[in-house]
Amino acid sequence: MNKFAAFQTFVTAAEQGSFTAAARKLGTSASTVTKMIGRLEDDLGARLFNRTTRRLALTEQGQALFDRAQKILSEVDEAESMLRQATISTRGTVRIVVPFLFGRLTLVPSLPVFFERYPDVKMQIHFSDRPVDLIESGFDCGVYTGEMNDSAAIRRQLTRGPQITAASPAYLAKHGIPKTPDDLHDHNCLAGRFGHDWTFRSPQGGKQRIRVAGNLAVFNGDALREAAVRGLGITHSTWWALRHDLESGALQQILGDFVVEGQAVSVVYPAGRHLPARVRAVIDFLVEITSGRPPKTPASPAEQAKSS
């Protein structure tokens, strides 16, 4: 027996004074109400109503149960109302985890606009370049670069663009500009999350891996970008990570004819949950601030031949 439903039926019958009126309010039949009350009395081993032809009257035991059950149901209603209000109200704290580079160059500079729109939302931003278990760590959402194998999370792509190879103008002026991926063997290449195996488009239109070498490995996207800007070597990263430096001229793209599609930047959040309005506001804002159109990856020779 569903005790919550039984208590709800019992309280409604007591308040309405008849099984028929209770059934009407609950949207069920009088016989169903009668059976529910009968099962509850059998389960409790107590008579809850004295039945007359005109009206139900609570017994002493029924009155004691009514006082408690009415209070319990009222508290449940208040709790439900509070949760519904929290779901539709854009207020409260949102805990989010983002990569270092994304957080510093994309999210944090945009926060004045967000807080002007949503003054009642508080945000806790955590930084990690590694995938994090959102539920275990208590995060409402997270931003990740690359693919995820977490079936308990919903993934929404924010942006995607070509995989860029770039260096500072000062480095290229001193060491020369590589013309093909194989020319990288003669250059100082900065290793990051992609390691020493860099992927390029092959002359046939497929993909080729080039093993590079250098005197520096940096396992932080922001620090790797800064090392390249300072002229320490050539970097291989996503367009999204380097776009500001490319626009300002701090970095210069090379090997543009050999680029491949880069990894997607996505926002993820736990599946199977009602998404509070405050979390939805953050997700929609992330979509908005990443809506810039990335450059197209060059067509392969085969694709170019088809279009000509």
C-alpha positions in Angstrom: 0.0 0.0 0.0 1.2 3.5 -0.9 1.2 5.1 2.6 1.5 8.6 1.2 -1.5 8.2 -1.0 -3.4 6.6 1.8 -2.7 9.5 4.2 -3.6 11.9 1.5 -6.9 10.1 0.9 -7.6 9.9 4.6 -6.9 13.6 5.3 -9.0 14.7 2.3 -11.9 12.5 3.5 -11.7 14.0 7.0 -11.6 17.5 5.6 -14.5 16.9 3.1 -16.7 15.0 5.6 -17.6 12.2 3.1 -16.0 9.7 0.8 -18.0 11.0 -2.1 -16.7 14.5 -1.7 -13.2 13.3 -1.1 -13.4 11.2 -4.3 -14.6 14.2 -6.3 -11.7 16.4 -5.0 -9.1 13.6 -5.6 -10.4 12.8 -9.1 -11.3 9.2 -8.3 -14.3 7.1 -7.3 -16.0 6.8 -4.0 -15.4 3.0 -3.9 -11.6 3.6 -4.4 -11.6 6.0 -1.4 -13.6 3.6 0.7 -11.2 0.7 -0.1 -8.1 2.9 0.5 -9.4 4.0 4.0 -10.3 0.3 4.8 -6.8 -0.9 3.9 -5.3 1.9 6.0 -7.5 1.0 9.0 -6.5 -2.7 8.6 -2.8 -1.8 8.4 -3.0 0.4 11.5 -5.3 -1.9 13.4 -7.5 1.1 14.3 -10.9 2.5 13.3 -10.4 6.0 11.9 -14.0 7.1 11.2 -17.4 6.6 12.7 -19.7 6.5 9.7 -23.2 7.9 9.7 -25.7 8.3 6.9 -24.9 12.1 6.7 -21.3 12.6 7.6 -18.0 11.0 8.6 -16.8 11.6 12.1 -13.2 11.0 13.2 -12.7 8.6 16.0 -10.2 9.6 18.8 -7.5 7.6 17.1 -8.5 9.1 13.7 -8.3 12.6 15.1 -4.7 11.9 16.4 -3.7 10.6 13.0 -5.4 13.5 11.2 -3.5 16.1 13.2 -0.1 14.5 12.4 -0.9 13.5 8.8 -2.2 16.9 7.9 1.0 18.5 9.2 3.1 16.1 7.2 1.2 16.6 4.0 1.4 20.4 4.5 5.2 20.2 4.9 5.5 18.1 1.8 3.5 20.7 -0.2 5.7 23.4 1.1 8.8 21.5 0.1 7.5 20.8 -3.4 6.5 24.5 -3.7 10.0 25.6 -2.6 11.7 23.2 -5.1 9.4 24.3 -8.0 10.2 27.9 -7.2 13.9 27.2 -7.1 13.6 25.5 -10.5 11.8 28.4 -12.2 13.6 31.2 -10.3 16.9 32.4 -11.7 18.6 32.7 -8.3 21.1 30.6 -6.3 24.6 29.2 -6.8 25.9 27.5 -9.8 29.1 25.4 -9.5 30.9 25.0 -12.8 34.3 23.5 -13.9 36.1 24.8 -16.9 39.5 24.4 -18.6 42.1 27.0 -17.5 42.4 28.6 -20.9 38.6 28.7 -21.6 37.9 30.2 -18.2 40.5 32.9 -18.3 40.0 34.0 -22.0 36.3 33.3 -22.6 34.2 32.9 -19.4 35.7 35.3 -16.9 35.9 38.3 -19.2 32.2 37.9 -20.1 31.0 37.7 -16.5 30.1 41.4 -16.1 27.4 40.9 -18.8 26.1 37.7 -17.1 25.8 39.2 -13.6 24.1 42.3 -15.0 21.4 40.0 -16.4 21.2 37.7 -13.5 22.1 39.6 -10.3 20.6 36.9 -8.0 22.8 34.1 -9.4 26.1 33.3 -7.7 28.8 31.3 -9.5 31.6 29.1 -8.3 34.2 28.5 -11.0 36.6 25.6 -10.7 39.4 25.0 -13.1 40.6 21.7 -14.5 42.0 20.5 -17.8 41.0 16.9 -17.0 37.5 15.4 -17.2 35.7 15.6 -13.9 32.8 13.4 -12.6 30.2 16.1 -12.3 27.8 14.3 -9.9 30.5 12.9 -7.6 32.2 16.4 -7.5 28.9 18.2 -7.0 29.2 20.4 -10.2 26.1 21.6 -12.0 27.8 21.7 -15.3 31.3 21.8 -16.9 33.1 22.7 -20.1 35.4 20.2 -21.8 37.5 20.0 -25.0 37.3 16.7 -26.9 35.1 13.6 -26.7 33.6 12.3 -23.5 32.5 8.8 -22.7 30.2 9.7 -19.7 26.8 8.2 -20.4 25.4 10.0 -17.3 26.0 13.4 -18.8 24.3 15.4 -21.6 26.7 17.1 -24.0 26.0 20.2 -25.9 28.6 21.4 -28.4 29.6 25.1 -28.0 32.1 25.5 -30.8 34.5 23.7 -33.1 37.2 24.8 -35.5 40.4 23.8 -37.2 43.5 22.5 -35.4 45.9 25.3 -35.7 49.7 25.3 -35.9 51.2 28.6 -35.0 54.3 30.5 -33.8 55.2 34.1 -32.9 56.4 36.3 -35.8 59.7 36.7 -33.9 60.3 32.9 -33.9 59.5 32.6 -37.6 61.7 35.5 -38.5 64.6 33.9 -36.7 64.0 30.2 -37.7 62.1 30.4 -40.9 58.6 29.3 -41.8 57.8 25.6 -42.3 56.3 24.8 -45.7 55.1 21.2 -45.0 54.5 19.2 -41.8 57.8 17.3 -42.4 59.7 20.6 -42.0 58.7 20.6 -38.3 61.5 18.2 -37.7 63.9 21.1 -38.0 62.0 23.3 -35.5 61.5 23.5 -31.8 57.9 22.3 -31.2 56.2 22.9 -27.9 54.4 19.8 -26.6 51.1 20.1 -24.8 48.0 17.9 -24.3 48.5 16.5 -27.9 52.0 15.3 -27.0 54.6 15.0 -29.6 52.4 13.4 -32.3 50.7 16.1 -34.3 47.9 15.4 -36.8 47.8 17.1 -40.2 46.0 16.6 -43.5 48.0 14.5 -45.9 48.5 15.4 -49.6 46.0 12.7 -50.5 43.3 14.2 -48.3 43.5 11.8 -45.4 45.4 12.3 -42.1 49.0 12.0 -41.3 50.8 12.0 -37.9 54.1 13.8 -37.5 56.4 13.1 -34.6 57.8 16.4 -33.4 60.4 17.3 -30.8 61.3 20.3 -28.7 62.9 21.5 -25.4 59.6 22.3 -23.6 56.4 20.5 -22.7 53.7 22.5 -21.0 50.6 20.7 -19.8 48.4 23.7 -19.3 46.7 25.3 -22.3 47.1 28.9 -21.2 50.8 28.5 -20.3 51.4 26.7 -23.6 49.8 29.5 -25.5 51.9 32.1 -23.6 55.1 30.1 -24.3 54.4 30.3 -28.0 53.6 34.0 -27.8 57.0 34.6 -26.1 58.7 33.0 -29.1 59.8 29.7 -27.5 58.7 27.5 -30.3 55.8 26.3 -32.5 52.5 25.2 -30.9 49.7 23.0 -32.1 46.3 23.8 -30.6 42.7 24.5 -31.2 41.6 27.6 -33.1 39.4 28.5 -30.1 42.5 28.6 -27.8 44.6 30.7 -30.1 42.0 32.9 -31.8 42.8 36.1 -29.8 46.5 35.8 -30.4 46.0 35.1 -34.1 43.7 38.2 -34.4 46.2 40.4 -32.5 49.2 39.2 -34.5 50.9 37.8 -31.4 50.8 34.4 -33.2 51.0 33.6 -36.9 49.3 30.5 -38.4 51.5 28.2 -40.4 50.8 25.1 -42.5 47.3 26.3 -43.2 46.9 23.9 -46.2 47.4 20.9 -43.9 45.0 21.7 -41.1 42.4 19.1 -39.9 39.2 19.7 -37.9 39.9 20.2 -34.2 38.2 18.9 -31.2 34.9 20.3 -30.1 34.4 22.5 -27.0 31.2 21.4 -25.2 29.2 22.1 -22.1 28.1 19.0 -20.2 25.6 18.6 -17.4 24.1 15.6 -15.5 21.4 13.7 -17.4 18.1 12.7 -15.9 17.6 15.8 -13.7 15.3 18.8 -13.8 17.6 21.6 -14.8 17.2 24.6 -12.5 16.7 28.0 -14.2 20.0 29.3 -12.8 21.9 26.4 -14.5 20.0 26.8 -17.7 20.9 30.5 -17.7 24.6 29.7 -17.4 24.4 27.1 -20.2 22.6 29.4 -22.5 25.2 32.1 -21.7 28.0 29.8 -22.6 26.3 29.1 -25.9 26.0 32.8 -26.5 29.6 33.7 -25.8 31.0 30.9 -28.0 28.7 31.7 -30.9 31.5 33.2 -33.1 31.8 31.4 -36.4 35.2 29.5 -36.6 37.1 29.4 -39.9 36.4 26.5 -42.2 38.8 23.7 -42.4 40.3 23.7 -46.0 38.8 21.2 -48.4 40.8 18.2 -49.3 42.2 17.9 -52.8 39.4 15.4 -53.6 36.8 17.7 -52.3 38.3 20.6 -54.3 38.2 18.5 -57.5 34.5 17.7 -57.0 33.6 21.4 -56.5 35.6 22.5 -59.6 
